[in-house]
Amino acid sequence: MRRHVSFLVVAGWGGLNAVLLSVLAVYGENSLVFWLWGGVVALLELLASSRCSPPRARAPRNR
């Protein structure tokens, strides 16, 4: 199955957020921030890995 460019964009966005979250860990941020931001990163990666295809055009009906 061929992956679309949108998969790469969402996966890259989630990866960038994971890097930013690790930067916050270095600076000792509050644990609530890790839960919230980490949840968003996980959600982005789940959306990127979903295999939803765009809706297909419907064929015209013969009357």
MODELLER restraints for C-alpha pairs under 7 A, 6 or more apart:
rsr = mdl.restraints
at = mdl.atoms
rsr.add(forms.Gaussian(group=physical.xy_distance, feature=features.Distance(at['CA:7:A'], at['CA:48:A']), mean=5.14, stdev=0.5))
rsr.add(forms.Gaussian(group=physical.xy_distance, feature=features.Distance(at['CA:10:A'], at['CA:44:A']), mean=6.53, stdev=0.5))
rsr.add(forms.Gaussian(group=physical.xy_distance, feature=features.Distance(at['CA:10:A'], at['CA:48:A']), mean=5.44, stdev=0.5))
rsr.add(forms.Gaussian(group=physical.xy_distance, feature=features.Distance(at['CA:11:A'], at['CA:45:A']), mean=5.87, stdev=0.5))
rsr.add(forms.Gaussian(group=physical.xy_distance, feature=features.Distance(at['CA:11:A'], at['CA:48:A']), mean=5.52, stdev=0.5))
rsr.add(forms.Gaussian(group=physical.xy_distance, feature=features.Distance(at['CA:14:A'], at['CA:41:A']), mean=5.22, stdev=0.5))
rsr.add(forms.Gaussian(group=physical.xy_distance, feature=features.Distance(at['CA:14:A'], at['CA:44:A']), mean=5.54, stdev=0.5))
rsr.add(forms.Gaussian(group=physical.xy_distance, feature=features.Distance(at['CA:14:A'], at['CA:45:A']), mean=5.87, stdev=0.5))
rsr.add(forms.Gaussian(group=physical.xy_distance, feature=features.Distance(at['CA:17:A'], at['CA:41:A']), mean=6.28, stdev=0.5))
rsr.add(forms.Gaussian(group=physical.xy_distance, feature=features.Distance(at['CA:18:A'], at['CA:41:A']), mean=6.42, stdev=0.5))
